[in-house]
Amino acid sequence: MTSREEMLKVLGEYFPITGTTEDFDGSEGGIWICAECGYLNKKGIPYFDYYAEERIYELGVLSTLDNMVNKRGWYFEWHDAGTIMVYPD
């Protein structure tokens, strides 16, 4: 499994990181990301869309990003439509 420090660097290559889950609500070990800030991949597709029903999304996360994070032993979890966290599996 990838450490949190490494995941911060990896995800930081895709979009700015808002903070840690400790900063957000005090829960330990996760990463806090703004899901409504309009972060797009190189093709102009949003990484996050809470309401997405398209096949390119897995529970509102662009499948390619979701798969990359899962392979590193982490997973996405929505807090609300504008806030998503990443936690170690």
ZIWO-V113115 format. One record per helix or strand of 3 or more residues. SS is the DSSP state (alpha for helix, beta for strand). FROM is the first residue (numbers start at 1). TO is the last residue. Records with the same first field share a line. If there is no record, write none. Layout:
BEGIN
SS=FROM-TO ; FROM-TO
END
This chain:
BEGIN
alpha=4-12 ; 21-24 ; 63-71
beta=31-34 ; 74-80 ; 83-88
END
